[in-house]
């Protein structure tokens, strides 16, 4: 085997390896994009859950305030009744 044949063989193998790894890289890049998309969906879901939780806490606080005001009104009415 002379130098030119060796060079051609190595060049061919290098090209095949480059093609193989390029394809693998493209597959991994595609999978990463899919994972990134799912991660964004999870982040959106977490933000929605936090928003709902804040809404429920606000509603709970308003209900507690309303109950306290009703109890205060009843206490005042009872005090004035006597």
C-alpha positions as CSV (number, residue, x, y, z in Angstrom):
1,X,0.0,0.0,0.0
2,X,1.5,3.3,-1.0
3,X,1.1,6.7,0.6
4,X,-1.7,7.8,-1.8
5,X,-3.8,4.6,-1.1
6,X,-3.3,5.1,2.6
7,X,-4.3,8.7,2.3
8,X,-7.4,7.8,0.3
9,X,-8.4,5.1,2.8
10,X,-8.0,7.4,5.8
11,X,-9.8,10.2,4.0
12,X,-12.7,7.9,3.2
13,X,-12.9,6.6,6.8
14,X,-12.8,10.2,8.1
15,X,-15.6,11.2,5.8
16,X,-17.7,8.2,6.9
17,X,-17.1,9.0,10.6
18,X,-17.9,12.6,10.0
19,X,-21.2,11.6,8.3
20,X,-22.1,9.2,11.1
21,X,-21.3,11.7,13.9
22,X,-23.1,14.5,12.0
23,X,-26.2,12.3,11.9
24,X,-25.9,11.4,15.6
25,X,-25.5,15.1,16.4
26,X,-28.6,16.0,14.4
27,X,-30.6,13.3,16.2
28,X,-29.3,14.5,19.6
29,X,-30.1,18.1,18.6
30,X,-33.6,17.1,17.7
31,X,-34.1,15.3,21.0
32,X,-32.7,18.3,22.9
33,X,-35.2,20.5,21.1
34,X,-38.0,18.2,22.1
35,X,-36.8,18.1,25.7
36,X,-36.5,21.9,25.7
37,X,-40.0,22.2,24.4
38,X,-41.3,19.9,27.1
39,X,-39.4,21.9,29.7
40,X,-41.0,25.1,28.6
41,X,-44.4,23.4,28.8
42,X,-43.6,22.3,32.4
43,X,-42.5,25.9,33.3
44,X,-45.8,27.2,31.9
45,X,-47.7,24.6,33.9
46,X,-45.8,25.6,37.1
47,X,-46.6,29.3,36.5
48,X,-50.3,28.5,36.0
49,X,-50.4,26.5,39.2
50,X,-48.7,29.3,41.1
51,X,-51.2,31.7,39.6
52,X,-54.2,29.5,40.7
53,X,-52.7,29.1,44.1
54,X,-52.4,32.8,44.5
55,X,-55.9,33.2,43.3
56,X,-57.2,30.6,45.9
57,X,-55.2,32.3,48.7
58,X,-56.7,35.7,47.8
59,X,-60.2,34.2,47.7
60,X,-59.6,32.5,51.0
61,X,-58.4,35.7,52.6
62,X,-61.5,37.6,51.3
63,X,-63.8,34.8,52.6
64,X,-62.1,35.0,56.0
65,X,-62.4,38.7,56.1
66,X,-66.1,38.5,55.2
67,X,-66.7,35.9,57.9
68,X,-64.9,38.1,60.4
69,X,-67.0,41.1,59.4
70,X,-70.2,39.1,59.8
71,X,-69.1,37.9,63.2
72,X,-68.3,41.4,64.2
73,X,-71.7,42.6,63.0
74,X,-73.4,39.8,64.9
75,X,-71.5,40.7,68.1
76,X,-72.4,44.4,67.7
77,X,-76.0,43.5,67.1
78,X,-76.1,41.3,70.2
79,X,-74.4,44.0,72.3
80,X,-76.9,46.6,71.1
81,X,-79.8,44.3,71.6
82,X,-79.2,43.9,75.3
